Amino acid sequence: MLVNQEQLLQAIWETVVMVGVSLIFSFFIGLVLGVLLVVTRKGHLLENQIIFTILNAGINIFRSIPFIILMVAVIPFTRLIVGTSIGTAAAIVPMILFAGPYIARLIENSLLEVDQGVIEAAQAMGATPWQIMTRFLLPEALSSLLLGITIATIGLVGASAMAGAVGGGGLGDLAITYGYQRFDTVVMLLTVGILIIMVQGLQSLGNYLARRVRRR
Amino acid sequence: MIRTSLLIVAKLDLWQLFHMEQLPYKAILSEKEWGIGSMIIFDQVTKIYEGKGHSVKALQNVDLQVKKGEIYGVIGFSGAGKSSLIRCVNALERPSSGRVIVDGKNLLQLTAKEVREAKRNIGMIFQHFNLLHSKTVFTNVAMPLLVAKRPKEEVRKRVLELLAFVGLEDKANSYPDQLSGGQKQRVGIARALVTNPKVLLCDEATSALDPETTKAILQLLKQVNQAYGVTILMITHEMSAIREICDQVAVLDQGKIVESGSVFQVFSKPKTAIAAKFVRSVMNDHIPESIYALLREQREDRHIYRIVFVGNSAGEPLLSQVAKTYTVDVNILYGSITELQGIPFGNLIVQFSGAEKEMKRALLHIHQQKVTVKEVLADVS
């Protein structure tokens, strides 16, 4: 094996950092966009055709760019934000841009699943739009939201594997540079094995949390 | 196909023109005089949904007054406009024209903040309960107070009081999905009443429940009306719900109120065919087919009558008197007796046979007893 334990741990850590940090940011971006996508649509709380159309189209555009292209395309923006275009921090910027719109769609989906009657009940009791969002829509959608976030997190683990292209490091990078390019089967199997365990763990965690908040 | 629909459109237009001419001249009354003792007033309310290329008139010039402390039922088939009607009361819908006044206020003339405040004066319960699945029964009931940012201690006291009122004090920490349909509606009722409203709107509140539970919920609503003096406006397609607890009833058909009056009036003497149809759905005065067969071979010396007894007359041994006094044979073909707002209401289908002269005398006798008699023919029910 061409990789020592330290390198392996380093790679795992980089993957965790990339996924964790980009998840936090993209979650907040996705939350805001997702909620806006729902409440500005026709007949909803804060109907606004213009905002809805712009958001809807904008999200579709971002979602249609393959991640590897997106990563390269946003290099100037990345440099502007983190001061460099290579390394782990530089990989996080495109990952956020990739996952934010994705999470927005997942959140939109979860919120639309909430029974319209609940919103009606909230309006009937004189709740403000903000209260309807925070006290009715989001809590009711929480279980489904958690499952959505799980999907997005696993998507980010996948994306982080491509971060090697901008020198972001991580497990994916290790697999490509040692496992693939230098024909080290052991490293390849090892990294893939770790990724499988990570994904399984994340999915189980997501399922557990979703079940806990659902209480049905 | 196209031609037919064009025809229908043309017909509708003509009809509308005709209808507009028929609009009653609205008496000019001062505001005070007009809405005296009323909690909810619909004044020429029209609601039109604009669709692509066509519009649907959900409500047409609806006038309706619900007096303080009353239980008012609006009945209609699905699509009659009931939902639009009830949603105009708490501004979930905005009338296209006309106005709705609740407790002296027109919600559409208030600021957003005032509307939210006014809504706390109007509770609402729903067919599918619309509870928050992610919150406990306690929090569900507390929600209107939490939204109004009331102090915690007041919320706790009030919620527990209402849970006791609806008989669910032991379920405070349960989640809605652990409850039965009837219990969920009880939570809905507690939630609707927690802000101490003057008005309670019931949107098909018992339509998703089984007959037994329906009865219990209706009794609870009656109790709400009596214990808290809450004015109740309910919409339903079930005449039994109206019969059970309402004081007044209006029949809504294609967006228009075609008949209204006290429940007793409408049930005992429905004026429109649609009202009669609803009444028949609960009064069970259908004449069975085998009896129709008898009717069809109606002979000269036999006549079949429908006799409607109301109130005290229902208790008198009228038929046996007739049979004793006159030389007629009385044969009861069908009979039912129901109670409307505590007044017995009987419905008999009887066959008289005997000499023509004697039958006439017998009928005259019955007529004098304050009961309604109508001859039943084979082709009418």
Contacts between the chains, C-beta under 8 A, distances in Angstrom:
chain1	res1	chain2	res2	distance
A	115	B	128	7.6
A	115	B	130	6.9
A	117	B	126	5.9
A	117	B	128	5.5
A	117	B	129	7.9
A	117	B	130	3.8
A	118	B	130	5.4
A	118	B	131	7.8
A	118	B	132	6.4
A	120	B	92	6.3
A	120	B	126	7.3
A	120	B	130	6.3
A	121	B	124	7.2
A	121	B	126	6.6
A	121	B	130	3.9
A	121	B	131	7.7
A	121	B	191	7.9
A	122	B	143	7.8
A	122	B	147	7.6
A	123	B	92	5.9
A	123	B	119	7.9
A	124	B	90	5.5
A	124	B	92	6.4
A	124	B	119	6.4
A	124	B	122	7.4
A	124	B	123	7.9
A	124	B	124	4.2
A	124	B	201	7.8
A	125	B	119	6.5
A	125	B	120	7.1
A	125	B	124	7.9
A	125	B	143	6.5
A	125	B	144	4.0
A	125	B	147	5.8
A	125	B	191	7.7
A	125	B	195	7.4
A	126	B	115	7.4
A	126	B	116	3.7
A	126	B	117	6.8
A	126	B	118	7.8
A	126	B	119	3.7
A	126	B	120	5.3
A	126	B	144	7.3
A	126	B	147	6.4
A	126	B	148	7.1
A	127	B	116	7.6
A	127	B	147	4.6
A	128	B	116	6.8
A	128	B	147	7.9
A	131	B	147	5.4
A	135	B	143	7.4
A	135	B	146	7.2
A	135	B	147	6.9
A	136	B	132	6.6
A	139	B	132	6.8
A	139	B	134	4.7
A	139	B	135	6.9
A	140	B	132	5.9
A	140	B	133	6.5
A	140	B	134	5.5
A	142	B	134	6.2
A	143	B	134	7.5
A	213	B	134	6.7
A	214	B	133	7.9
A	214	B	134	7.7
A	215	B	133	7.6
A	215	B	134	7.0
A	215	B	175	5.0
A	215	B	177	7.2
A	216	B	133	6.7
A	216	B	175	7.4
A	216	B	177	4.5
